[in-house]
Amino acid sequence: MNLKGRNKISPEFNMSSMTDIVFLLLIFFMIASTLAKQLDTIDVKLPQAKGKTENRTAVAVTINKNNRFFIDGNAVAKSNVKNSLLSQLKKENKRVIILRAEKSVDIEQVVYVMDIANQNSIKVVLAVDAQ
């Protein structure tokens, strides 16, 4: 009498489904981490124009309606803007700033920051809200 089973269990393990799951998780976390990084930490009403600012590696200089200056979310006195901006840019590879000035800010304040950038060969990108 021959009592052999027809179904033999193979001791091999197929890793293809496991690698698919790992790659999907990797892609998910890569996308989630880029979306989680916020550039707009200070709420300002930007002027509207066609286009939008997407450069997230630059240093953000924000001027709110009370003429207070912020560099990457940290409040800075107007007299210390130049020193703080230059020290922040030393950490970055690119010499680019994003100027986020609220609609109601005097043009004098915007020109002040642009003059600092011009004297130090820093590229300025003006942030706007897309129409």
N, CA, C and O atoms as CSV, one atom per row, in Angstrom:
chain,resi,resn,atom,element,x,y,z
A,1,MET,N,N,0.812,-1.162,0.000
A,1,MET,CA,C,0.000,0.000,0.000
A,1,MET,C,C,0.882,1.262,0.000
A,1,MET,O,O,1.809,1.409,0.796
A,2,ASN,N,N,0.552,2.134,-0.907
A,2,ASN,CA,C,1.340,3.351,-1.090
A,2,ASN,C,C,0.510,4.543,-0.588
A,2,ASN,O,O,-0.476,4.919,-1.221
A,3,LEU,N,N,0.905,5.133,0.545
A,3,LEU,CA,C,0.126,6.217,1.155
A,3,LEU,C,C,0.847,7.575,1.051
A,3,LEU,O,O,0.876,8.314,2.035
A,4,LYS,N,N,1.403,7.910,-0.058
A,4,LYS,CA,C,2.082,9.192,-0.239
A,4,LYS,C,C,1.050,10.305,-0.476
A,4,LYS,O,O,0.045,10.099,-1.156
A,5,GLY,N,N,1.313,11.458,0.083
A,5,GLY,CA,C,0.432,12.601,-0.143
A,5,GLY,C,C,0.706,13.245,-1.490
A,5,GLY,O,O,1.843,13.255,-1.963
A,6,ARG,N,N,-0.312,13.769,-2.089
A,6,ARG,CA,C,-0.139,14.404,-3.393
A,6,ARG,C,C,0.406,15.829,-3.268
A,6,ARG,O,O,1.120,16.300,-4.154
A,7,ASN,N,N,0.079,16.503,-2.193
A,7,ASN,CA,C,0.520,17.888,-2.003
A,7,ASN,C,C,1.787,17.905,-1.166
A,7,ASN,O,O,1.773,17.562,0.016
A,8,LYS,N,N,2.860,18.301,-1.783
A,8,LYS,CA,C,4.121,18.423,-1.062
A,8,LYS,C,C,4.356,19.892,-0.749
A,8,LYS,O,O,4.179,20.746,-1.618
A,9,ILE,N,N,4.739,20.187,0.439
A,9,ILE,CA,C,5.017,21.553,0.854
A,9,ILE,C,C,6.455,21.871,0.488
A,9,ILE,O,O,7.381,21.159,0.876
A,10,SER,N,N,6.629,22.939,-0.254
A,10,SER,CA,C,7.960,23.353,-0.675
A,10,SER,C,C,8.551,24.254,0.407
A,10,SER,O,O,7.888,25.191,0.852
A,11,PRO,N,N,9.778,23.992,0.835
A,11,PRO,CA,C,10.390,24.820,1.882
A,11,PRO,C,C,10.910,26.158,1.362
A,11,PRO,O,O,11.455,26.927,2.155
A,12,GLU,N,N,10.775,26.478,0.082
A,12,GLU,CA,C,11.257,27.733,-0.488
A,12,GLU,C,C,10.283,28.864,-0.153
A,12,GLU,O,O,9.073,28.663,-0.049
A,13,PHE,N,N,10.853,30.055,0.013
A,13,PHE,CA,C,10.044,31.225,0.331
A,13,PHE,C,C,10.187,32.232,-0.799
A,13,PHE,O,O,11.306,32.571,-1.186
A,14,ASN,N,N,9.086,32.708,-1.327
A,14,ASN,CA,C,9.099,33.659,-2.424
A,14,ASN,C,C,9.105,35.079,-1.855
A,14,ASN,O,O,8.170,35.476,-1.159
A,15,MET,N,N,10.156,35.839,-2.149
A,15,MET,CA,C,10.315,37.187,-1.592
A,15,MET,C,C,9.712,38.286,-2.470
A,15,MET,O,O,9.753,39.453,-2.082
A,16,SER,N,N,9.172,37.966,-3.606
A,16,SER,CA,C,8.708,39.013,-4.518
A,16,SER,C,C,7.555,39.830,-3.936
A,16,SER,O,O,7.518,41.047,-4.118
A,17,SER,N,N,6.635,39.202,-3.255
A,17,SER,CA,C,5.529,39.970,-2.669
A,17,SER,C,C,6.010,40.845,-1.513
A,17,SER,O,O,5.488,41.939,-1.300
A,18,MET,N,N,6.996,40.368,-0.775
A,18,MET,CA,C,7.549,41.167,0.328
A,18,MET,C,C,8.281,42.393,-0.214
A,18,MET,O,O,8.148,43.479,0.350
A,19,THR,N,N,9.038,42.250,-1.278
A,19,THR,CA,C,9.743,43.400,-1.846
A,19,THR,C,C,8.761,44.406,-2.456
A,19,THR,O,O,9.010,45.611,-2.408
A,20,ASP,N,N,7.667,43.938,-3.019
A,20,ASP,CA,C,6.654,44.854,-3.543
A,20,ASP,C,C,6.091,45.730,-2.431
A,20,ASP,O,O,5.935,46.938,-2.610
A,21,ILE,N,N,5.793,45.142,-1.311
A,21,ILE,CA,C,5.251,45.891,-0.171
A,21,ILE,C,C,6.272,46.888,0.353
A,21,ILE,O,O,5.921,48.025,0.671
A,22,VAL,N,N,7.522,46.480,0.445
A,22,VAL,CA,C,8.569,47.374,0.950
A,22,VAL,C,C,8.746,48.559,0.007
A,22,VAL,O,O,8.873,49.691,0.474
A,23,PHE,N,N,8.759,48.335,-1.296
A,23,PHE,CA,C,8.894,49.438,-2.240
A,23,PHE,C,C,7.690,50.375,-2.200
A,23,PHE,O,O,7.859,51.589,-2.318
A,24,LEU,N,N,6.496,49.849,-2.040
A,24,LEU,CA,C,5.317,50.710,-1.924
A,24,LEU,C,C,5.371,51.569,-0.667
A,24,LEU,O,O,5.012,52.746,-0.698
A,25,LEU,N,N,5.816,50.983,0.430
A,25,LEU,CA,C,5.964,51.765,1.661
A,25,LEU,C,C,7.044,52.830,1.513
A,25,LEU,O,O,6.883,53.949,2.000
A,26,LEU,N,N,8.127,52.492,0.853
A,26,LEU,CA,C,9.199,53.449,0.626
A,26,LEU,C,C,8.703,54.639,-0.183
A,26,LEU,O,O,8.979,55.785,0.171
A,27,ILE,N,N,7.987,54.385,-1.248
A,27,ILE,CA,C,7.446,55.463,-2.078
A,27,ILE,C,C,6.451,56.300,-1.288
A,27,ILE,O,O,6.461,57.527,-1.390
A,28,PHE,N,N,5.594,55.658,-0.504
A,28,PHE,CA,C,4.619,56.386,0.301
A,28,PHE,C,C,5.308,57.344,1.269
A,28,PHE,O,O,4.925,58.510,1.360
A,29,PHE,N,N,6.316,56.867,1.989
A,29,PHE,CA,C,6.984,57.717,2.966
A,29,PHE,C,C,7.822,58.804,2.310
A,29,PHE,O,O,7.985,59.880,2.885
A,30,MET,N,N,8.347,58.555,1.144
A,30,MET,CA,C,9.086,59.608,0.434
A,30,MET,C,C,8.150,60.732,0.026
A,30,MET,O,O,8.490,61.906,0.174
A,31,ILE,N,N,6.986,60.392,-0.481
A,31,ILE,CA,C,6.019,61.419,-0.880
A,31,ILE,C,C,5.453,62.137,0.339
A,31,ILE,O,O,5.297,63.358,0.331
A,32,ALA,N,N,5.151,61.385,1.375
A,32,ALA,CA,C,4.585,61.994,2.590
A,32,ALA,C,C,5.576,62.943,3.250
A,32,ALA,O,O,5.172,63.978,3.780
A,33,SER,N,N,6.857,62.615,3.229
A,33,SER,CA,C,7.842,63.479,3.873
A,33,SER,C,C,8.047,64.774,3.104
A,33,SER,O,O,8.291,65.812,3.719
A,34,THR,N,N,7.956,64.747,1.783
A,34,THR,CA,C,8.091,65.989,1.026
A,34,THR,C,C,6.873,66.878,1.188
A,34,THR,O,O,6.995,68.103,1.158
A,35,LEU,N,N,5.703,66.286,1.359
A,35,LEU,CA,C,4.497,67.087,1.558
A,35,LEU,C,C,4.397,67.621,2.981
A,35,LEU,O,O,3.734,68.629,3.221
A,36,ALA,N,N,5.048,66.955,3.917
A,36,ALA,CA,C,4.957,67.359,5.317
A,36,ALA,C,C,5.800,68.594,5.611
A,36,ALA,O,O,5.508,69.332,6.552
A,37,LYS,N,N,6.840,68.825,4.816
A,37,LYS,CA,C,7.703,69.982,5.048
A,37,LYS,C,C,6.957,71.242,4.644
A,37,LYS,O,O,6.610,71.415,3.476
A,38,GLN,N,N,6.711,72.116,5.601
A,38,GLN,CA,C,5.928,73.311,5.320
A,38,GLN,C,C,6.840,74.511,5.139
A,38,GLN,O,O,7.757,74.751,5.925
A,39,LEU,N,N,6.561,75.251,4.088
A,39,LEU,CA,C,7.288,76.485,3.851
A,39,LEU,C,C,6.563,77.656,4.494
A,39,LEU,O,O,7.206,78.570,5.010
A,40,ASP,N,N,5.264,77.645,4.472
A,40,ASP,CA,C,4.449,78.759,4.960
A,40,ASP,C,C,4.136,78.568,6.436
A,40,ASP,O,O,3.056,78.095,6.790
A,41,THR,N,N,5.074,78.935,7.293
A,41,THR,CA,C,4.837,78.776,8.717
A,41,THR,C,C,4.185,80.006,9.331
A,41,THR,O,O,3.569,79.915,10.392
A,42,ILE,N,N,4.313,81.149,8.679
A,42,ILE,CA,C,3.714,82.384,9.163
A,42,ILE,C,C,2.609,82.766,8.188
A,42,ILE,O,O,2.832,82.840,6.979
A,43,ASP,N,N,1.430,83.003,8.717
A,43,ASP,CA,C,0.275,83.281,7.870
A,43,ASP,C,C,0.313,84.724,7.384
A,43,ASP,O,O,0.125,85.657,8.166
A,44,VAL,N,N,0.558,84.901,6.088
A,44,VAL,CA,C,0.535,86.222,5.474
A,44,VAL,C,C,-0.307,86.150,4.210
A,44,VAL,O,O,-0.368,85.114,3.548
A,45,LYS,N,N,-0.952,87.252,3.885
A,45,LYS,CA,C,-1.753,87.328,2.660
A,45,LYS,C,C,-0.857,87.863,1.553
A,45,LYS,O,O,-0.585,89.061,1.477
A,46,LEU,N,N,-0.403,86.950,0.693
A,46,LEU,CA,C,0.514,87.308,-0.381
A,46,LEU,C,C,-0.246,87.934,-1.542
A,46,LEU,O,O,-1.432,87.665,-1.729
A,47,PRO,N,N,0.438,88.767,-2.322
A,47,PRO,CA,C,-0.204,89.296,-3.524
A,47,PRO,C,C,-0.467,88.171,-4.518
A,47,PRO,O,O,0.228,87.155,-4.519
A,48,GLN,N,N,-1.473,88.361,-5.361
A,48,GLN,CA,C,-1.827,87.317,-6.316
A,48,GLN,C,C,-1.170,87.581,-7.663
A,48,GLN,O,O,-1.043,88.722,-8.106
A,49,ALA,N,N,-0.755,86.490,-8.301
A,49,ALA,CA,C,-0.150,86.552,-9.631
A,49,ALA,C,C,-0.274,85.187,-10.267
A,49,ALA,O,O,-0.623,84.213,-9.599
A,50,LYS,N,N,0.007,85.112,-11.544
A,50,LYS,CA,C,-0.007,83.824,-12.225
A,50,LYS,C,C,1.330,83.153,-11.956
A,50,LYS,O,O,2.383,83.669,-12.333
A,51,GLY,N,N,1.280,82.017,-11.312
A,51,GLY,CA,C,2.498,81.295,-10.958
A,51,GLY,C,C,2.485,80.985,-9.474
A,51,GLY,O,O,1.591,81.410,-8.742
A,52,LYS,N,N,3.480,80.247,-9.047
A,52,LYS,CA,C,3.580,79.931,-7.631
A,52,LYS,C,C,5.024,79.644,-7.281
A,52,LYS,O,O,5.837,79.352,-8.159
A,53,THR,N,N,5.345,79.725,-6.005
A,53,THR,CA,C,6.691,79.496,-5.520
A,53,THR,C,C,6.801,78.071,-5.020
A,53,THR,O,O,6.059,77.670,-4.124
A,54,GLU,N,N,7.717,77.300,-5.586
A,54,GLU,CA,C,7.876,75.905,-5.188
A,54,GLU,C,C,9.274,75.586,-4.685
A,54,GLU,O,O,9.557,74.428,-4.379
A,55,ASN,N,N,10.148,76.565,-4.590
A,55,ASN,CA,C,11.514,76.317,-4.165
A,55,ASN,C,C,11.547,76.180,-2.647
A,55,ASN,O,O,11.488,77.180,-1.932
A,56,ARG,N,N,11.642,74.955,-2.155
A,56,ARG,CA,C,11.588,74.714,-0.717
A,56,ARG,C,C,12.964,74.623,-0.069
A,56,ARG,O,O,13.068,74.452,1.145
A,57,THR,N,N,14.016,74.736,-0.866
A,57,THR,CA,C,15.349,74.637,-0.295
A,57,THR,C,C,15.924,75.999,0.040
A,57,THR,O,O,16.970,76.082,0.684
A,58,ALA,N,N,15.271,77.058,-0.377
A,58,ALA,CA,C,15.776,78.401,-0.132
A,58,ALA,C,C,15.372,78.888,1.259
A,58,ALA,O,O,14.484,78.329,1.902
A,59,VAL,N,N,16.044,79.933,1.698
A,59,VAL,CA,C,15.738,80.564,2.982
A,59,VAL,C,C,14.541,81.494,2.776
A,59,VAL,O,O,14.528,82.288,1.836
A,60,ALA,N,N,13.553,81.400,3.639
A,60,ALA,CA,C,12.348,82.221,3.517
A,60,ALA,C,C,12.446,83.447,4.417
A,60,ALA,O,O,12.657,83.332,5.625
A,61,VAL,N,N,12.290,84.617,3.814
A,61,VAL,CA,C,12.237,85.874,4.562
A,61,VAL,C,C,10.805,86.371,4.474
A,61,VAL,O,O,10.294,86.611,3.379
A,62,THR,N,N,10.152,86.526,5.621
A,62,THR,CA,C,8.748,86.909,5.665
A,62,THR,C,C,8.610,88.270,6.338
A,62,THR,O,O,9.238,88.539,7.362
A,63,ILE,N,N,7.775,89.124,5.745
A,63,ILE,CA,C,7.446,90.417,6.346
A,63,ILE,C,C,5.930,90.444,6.510
A,63,ILE,O,O,5.196,90.369,5.524
A,64,ASN,N,N,5.456,90.552,7.757
A,64,ASN,CA,C,4.007,90.555,7.971
A,64,ASN,C,C,3.471,91.981,7.972
A,64,ASN,O,O,4.227,92.934,7.787
A,65,LYS,N,N,2.157,92.125,8.182
A,65,LYS,CA,C,1.517,93.440,8.080
A,65,LYS,C,C,1.964,94.415,9.162
A,65,LYS,O,O,1.781,95.623,9.014
A,66,ASN,N,N,2.549,93.911,10.248
A,66,ASN,CA,C,3.060,94.767,11.313
A,66,ASN,C,C,4.519,95.145,11.098
A,66,ASN,O,O,5.174,95.655,12.006
A,67,ASN,N,N,5.032,94.890,9.880
A,67,ASN,CA,C,6.428,95.159,9.513
A,67,ASN,C,C,7.422,94.421,10.410
A,67,ASN,O,O,8.500,94.931,10.715
A,68,ARG,N,N,7.042,93.211,10.825
A,68,ARG,CA,C,7.958,92.345,11.571
A,68,ARG,C,C,8.618,91.395,10.592
A,68,ARG,O,O,7.970,90.897,9.672
A,69,PHE,N,N,9.894,91.143,10.785
A,69,PHE,CA,C,10.678,90.297,9.887
A,69,PHE,C,C,10.863,88.920,10.510
A,69,PHE,O,O,11.082,88.791,11.715
A,70,PHE,N,N,10.772,87.894,9.665
A,70,PHE,CA,C,10.997,86.513,10.085
A,70,PHE,C,C,11.917,85.855,9.068
A,70,PHE,O,O,11.736,86.010,7.860
A,71,ILE,N,N,12.902,85.123,9.565
A,71,ILE,CA,C,13.784,84.346,8.688
A,71,ILE,C,C,13.580,82.888,9.041
A,71,ILE,O,O,13.911,82.449,10.142
A,72,ASP,N,N,13.029,82.138,8.090
A,72,ASP,CA,C,12.673,80.726,8.289
A,72,ASP,C,C,11.814,80.520,9.541
A,72,ASP,O,O,12.003,79.556,10.283
A,73,GLY,N,N,10.870,81.439,9.764
A,73,GLY,CA,C,9.933,81.303,10.867
A,73,GLY,C,C,10.396,81.895,12.185
A,73,GLY,O,O,9.623,81.942,13.142
A,74,ASN,N,N,11.640,82.347,12.256
A,74,ASN,CA,C,12.165,82.932,13.497
A,74,ASN,C,C,12.117,84.454,13.416
A,74,ASN,O,O,12.603,85.041,12.449
A,75,ALA,N,N,11.537,85.091,14.423
A,75,ALA,CA,C,11.428,86.548,14.438
A,75,ALA,C,C,12.813,87.175,14.547
A,75,ALA,O,O,13.657,86.731,15.326
A,76,VAL,N,N,13.028,88.225,13.741
A,76,VAL,CA,C,14.320,88.918,13.715
A,76,VAL,C,C,14.046,90.412,13.697
A,76,VAL,O,O,13.145,90.871,12.996
A,77,ALA,N,N,14.815,91.168,14.460
A,77,ALA,CA,C,14.689,92.626,14.435
A,77,ALA,C,C,15.216,93.145,13.105
A,77,ALA,O,O,16.102,92.543,12.499
A,78,LYS,N,N,14.661,94.271,12.656
A,78,LYS,CA,C,15.061,94.816,11.353
A,78,LYS,C,C,16.548,95.113,11.315
A,78,LYS,O,O,17.174,94.945,10.268
A,79,SER,N,N,17.130,95.544,12.411
A,79,SER,CA,C,18.563,95.848,12.446
A,79,SER,C,C,19.430,94.590,12.326
A,79,SER,O,O,20.598,94.679,11.947
A,80,ASN,N,N,18.870,93.424,12.646
A,80,ASN,CA,C,19.643,92.174,12.595
A,80,ASN,C,C,19.325,91.319,11.373
A,80,ASN,O,O,19.828,90.202,11.256
A,81,VAL,N,N,18.504,91.824,10.468
A,81,VAL,CA,C,18.105,91.020,9.306
A,81,VAL,C,C,19.314,90.641,8.462
A,81,VAL,O,O,19.446,89.487,8.054
A,82,LYS,N,N,20.191,91.594,8.197
A,82,LYS,CA,C,21.342,91.329,7.338
A,82,LYS,C,C,22.240,90.246,7.928
A,82,LYS,O,O,22.595,89.290,7.239
A,83,ASN,N,N,22.607,90.390,9.201
A,83,ASN,CA,C,23.504,89.412,9.835
A,83,ASN,C,C,22.855,88.032,9.928
A,83,ASN,O,O,23.499,87.016,9.666
A,84,SER,N,N,21.580,88.004,10.303
A,84,SER,CA,C,20.884,86.717,10.426
A,84,SER,C,C,20.731,86.040,9.067
A,84,SER,O,O,20.882,84.824,8.949
A,85,LEU,N,N,20.435,86.827,8.060
A,85,LEU,CA,C,20.258,86.277,6.721
A,85,LEU,C,C,21.569,85.716,6.175
A,85,LEU,O,O,21.593,84.625,5.606
A,86,LEU,N,N,22.647,86.459,6.348
A,86,LEU,CA,C,23.941,85.979,5.854
A,86,LEU,C,C,24.417,84.745,6.605
A,86,LEU,O,O,24.988,83.836,6.002
A,87,SER,N,N,24.190,84.703,7.915
A,87,SER,CA,C,24.594,83.509,8.668
A,87,SER,C,C,23.743,82.302,8.283
A,87,SER,O,O,24.244,81.178,8.262
A,88,GLN,N,N,22.462,82.519,7.977
A,88,GLN,CA,C,21.592,81.428,7.554
A,88,GLN,C,C,21.995,80.925,6.172
A,88,GLN,O,O,21.942,79.723,5.910
A,89,LEU,N,N,22.395,81.832,5.291
A,89,LEU,CA,C,22.778,81.443,3.936
A,89,LEU,C,C,24.122,80.726,3.896
A,89,LEU,O,O,24.400,79.995,2.945
A,90,LYS,N,N,24.952,80.921,4.905
A,90,LYS,CA,C,26.224,80.188,4.957
A,90,LYS,C,C,25.989,78.696,5.127
A,90,LYS,O,O,26.810,77.883,4.703
A,91,LYS,N,N,24.870,78.332,5.747
A,91,LYS,CA,C,24.530,76.930,5.959
A,91,LYS,C,C,24.012,76.278,4.682
A,91,LYS,O,O,24.119,75.062,4.520
A,92,GLU,N,N,23.448,77.079,3.768
A,92,GLU,CA,C,22.833,76.565,2.546
A,92,GLU,C,C,23.849,76.560,1.412
A,92,GLU,O,O,24.794,77.348,1.414
A,93,ASN,N,N,23.653,75.675,0.449
A,93,ASN,CA,C,24.518,75.636,-0.734
A,93,ASN,C,C,24.147,76.717,-1.730
A,93,ASN,O,O,25.021,77.331,-2.341
A,94,LYS,N,N,22.855,76.951,-1.894
A,94,LYS,CA,C,22.376,77.941,-2.852
A,94,LYS,C,C,22.161,79.266,-2.147
A,94,LYS,O,O,21.681,79.310,-1.015
A,95,ARG,N,N,22.522,80.356,-2.833
A,95,ARG,CA,C,22.306,81.684,-2.275
A,95,ARG,C,C,21.015,82.252,-2.860
A,95,ARG,O,O,21.027,83.151,-3.702
A,96,VAL,N,N,19.898,81.692,-2.382
A,96,VAL,CA,C,18.577,82.091,-2.857
A,96,VAL,C,C,17.682,82.323,-1.647
A,96,VAL,O,O,17.684,81.536,-0.701
A,97,ILE,N,N,16.911,83.415,-1.687
A,97,ILE,CA,C,15.918,83.645,-0.644
A,97,ILE,C,C,14.548,83.782,-1.294
A,97,ILE,O,O,14.416,84.247,-2.426
A,98,ILE,N,N,13.538,83.365,-0.547
A,98,ILE,CA,C,12.153,83.574,-0.970
A,98,ILE,C,C,11.599,84.706,-0.114
A,98,ILE,O,O,11.512,84.589,1.108
A,99,LEU,N,N,11.233,85.779,-0.754
A,99,LEU,CA,C,10.717,86.954,-0.048
A,99,LEU,C,C,9.201,86.867,-0.008
A,99,LEU,O,O,8.537,86.954,-1.042
A,100,ARG,N,N,8.658,86.694,1.189
A,100,ARG,CA,C,7.215,86.567,1.392
A,100,ARG,C,C,6.735,87.830,2.108
A,100,ARG,O,O,6.766,87.902,3.336
A,101,ALA,N,N,6.297,88.810,1.349
A,101,ALA,CA,C,5.823,90.070,1.921
A,101,ALA,C,C,4.314,90.154,1.759
A,101,ALA,O,O,3.778,89.930,0.673
A,102,GLU,N,N,3.639,90.479,2.853
A,102,GLU,CA,C,2.178,90.609,2.800
A,102,GLU,C,C,1.785,91.783,1.909
A,102,GLU,O,O,2.565,92.714,1.710
A,103,LYS,N,N,0.563,91.726,1.375
A,103,LYS,CA,C,0.083,92.748,0.441
A,103,LYS,C,C,0.188,94.159,1.010
A,103,LYS,O,O,0.567,95.090,0.299
A,104,SER,N,N,-0.142,94.317,2.270
A,104,SER,CA,C,-0.225,95.645,2.864
A,104,SER,C,C,1.120,96.185,3.365
A,104,SER,O,O,1.164,97.274,3.938
A,105,VAL,N,N,2.201,95.456,3.164
A,105,VAL,CA,C,3.518,95.907,3.634
A,105,VAL,C,C,4.018,97.037,2.738
A,105,VAL,O,O,3.862,97.001,1.517
A,106,ASP,N,N,4.623,98.043,3.375
A,106,ASP,CA,C,5.198,99.155,2.614
A,106,ASP,C,C,6.297,98.639,1.697
A,106,ASP,O,O,7.049,97.731,2.051
A,107,ILE,N,N,6.374,99.228,0.523
A,107,ILE,CA,C,7.386,98.819,-0.447
A,107,ILE,C,C,8.791,99.082,0.097
A,107,ILE,O,O,9.752,98.431,-0.314
A,108,GLU,N,N,8.906,100.027,1.009
A,108,GLU,CA,C,10.205,100.351,1.614
A,108,GLU,C,C,10.806,99.143,2.341
A,108,GLU,O,O,12.018,98.927,2.298
A,109,GLN,N,N,9.958,98.362,3.004
A,109,GLN,CA,C,10.439,97.183,3.721
A,109,GLN,C,C,10.927,96.107,2.746
A,109,GLN,O,O,11.932,95.441,2.992
A,110,VAL,N,N,10.202,95.950,1.645
A,110,VAL,CA,C,10.579,94.970,0.628
A,110,VAL,C,C,11.896,95.378,-0.027
A,110,VAL,O,O,12.769,94.540,-0.251
A,111,VAL,N,N,12.033,96.659,-0.329
A,111,VAL,CA,C,13.255,97.158,-0.946
A,111,VAL,C,C,14.432,97.010,0.014
A,111,VAL,O,O,15.557,96.776,-0.427
A,112,TYR,N,N,14.199,97.141,1.291
A,112,TYR,CA,C,15.264,96.961,2.291
A,112,TYR,C,C,15.871,95.559,2.189
A,112,TYR,O,O,17.093,95.405,2.171
A,113,VAL,N,N,15.015,94.545,2.124
A,113,VAL,CA,C,15.502,93.159,2.017
A,113,VAL,C,C,16.136,92.921,0.650
A,113,VAL,O,O,17.163,92.248,0.556
A,114,MET,N,N,15.541,93.460,-0.401
A,114,MET,CA,C,16.100,93.280,-1.738
A,114,MET,C,C,17.453,93.970,-1.873
A,114,MET,O,O,18.324,93.484,-2.594
A,115,ASP,N,N,17.637,95.092,-1.193
A,115,ASP,CA,C,18.917,95.793,-1.218
A,115,ASP,C,C,20.003,94.953,-0.529
A,115,ASP,O,O,21.133,94.879,-1.011
A,116,ILE,N,N,19.656,94.330,0.586
A,116,ILE,CA,C,20.607,93.434,1.266
A,116,ILE,C,C,21.001,92.291,0.328
A,116,ILE,O,O,22.176,91.938,0.227
A,117,ALA,N,N,20.019,91.725,-0.347
A,117,ALA,CA,C,20.290,90.624,-1.269
A,117,ALA,C,C,21.150,91.092,-2.444
A,117,ALA,O,O,22.060,90.379,-2.866
A,118,ASN,N,N,20.872,92.265,-2.965
A,118,ASN,CA,C,21.630,92.792,-4.102
A,118,ASN,C,C,23.086,93.050,-3.720
A,118,ASN,O,O,23.986,92.744,-4.502
A,119,GLN,N,N,23.330,93.600,-2.549
A,119,GLN,CA,C,24.690,93.887,-2.100
A,119,GLN,C,C,25.511,92.631,-1.877
A,119,GLN,O,O,26.738,92.669,-1.968
A,120,ASN,N,N,24.845,91.507,-1.582
A,120,ASN,CA,C,25.550,90.261,-1.269
A,120,ASN,C,C,25.381,89.192,-2.341
A,120,ASN,O,O,25.651,88.018,-2.085
A,121,SER,N,N,24.944,89.573,-3.530
A,121,SER,CA,C,24.768,88.664,-4.683
A,121,SER,C,C,23.877,87.475,-4.345
A,121,SER,O,O,24.218,86.321,-4.607
A,122,ILE,N,N,22.734,87.789,-3.760
A,122,ILE,CA,C,21.759,86.762,-3.396
A,122,ILE,C,C,20.572,86.891,-4.337
A,122,ILE,O,O,20.057,87.987,-4.558
A,123,LYS,N,N,20.142,85.764,-4.887
A,123,LYS,CA,C,18.981,85.757,-5.773
A,123,LYS,C,C,17.713,85.838,-4.932
A,123,LYS,O,O,17.599,85.169,-3.905
A,124,VAL,N,N,16.757,86.662,-5.371
A,124,VAL,CA,C,15.503,86.854,-4.637
A,124,VAL,C,C,14.352,86.331,-5.484
A,124,VAL,O,O,14.224,86.672,-6.660
A,125,VAL,N,N,13.512,85.492,-4.866
A,125,VAL,CA,C,12.292,85.009,-5.491
A,125,VAL,C,C,11.135,85.586,-4.688
A,125,VAL,O,O,11.058,85.391,-3.475
A,126,LEU,N,N,10.242,86.291,-5.356
A,126,LEU,CA,C,9.096,86.908,-4.684
A,126,LEU,C,C,7.954,85.897,-4.631
A,126,LEU,O,O,7.490,85.423,-5.668
A,127,ALA,N,N,7.510,85.574,-3.443
A,127,ALA,CA,C,6.429,84.589,-3.258
A,127,ALA,C,C,5.084,85.268,-3.515
A,127,ALA,O,O,4.840,86.394,-3.082
A,128,VAL,N,N,4.218,84.546,-4.236
A,128,VAL,CA,C,2.869,85.050,-4.528
A,128,VAL,C,C,1.878,83.908,-4.363
A,128,VAL,O,O,2.258,82.737,-4.359
A,129,ASP,N,N,0.598,84.264,-4.225
A,129,ASP,CA,C,-0.476,83.281,-4.249
A,129,ASP,C,C,-0.919,83.109,-5.688
A,129,ASP,O,O,-1.074,84.091,-6.414
A,130,ALA,N,N,-1.123,81.877,-6.101
A,130,ALA,CA,C,-1.564,81.603,-7.476
A,130,ALA,C,C,-3.005,82.065,-7.634
A,130,ALA,O,O,-3.815,81.932,-6.716
A,131,GLN,N,N,-3.314,82.607,-8.798
A,131,GLN,CA,C,-4.682,83.074,-9.062
A,131,GLN,C,C,-5.587,81.924,-9.360
A,131,GLN,O,O,-6.776,82.121,-9.607
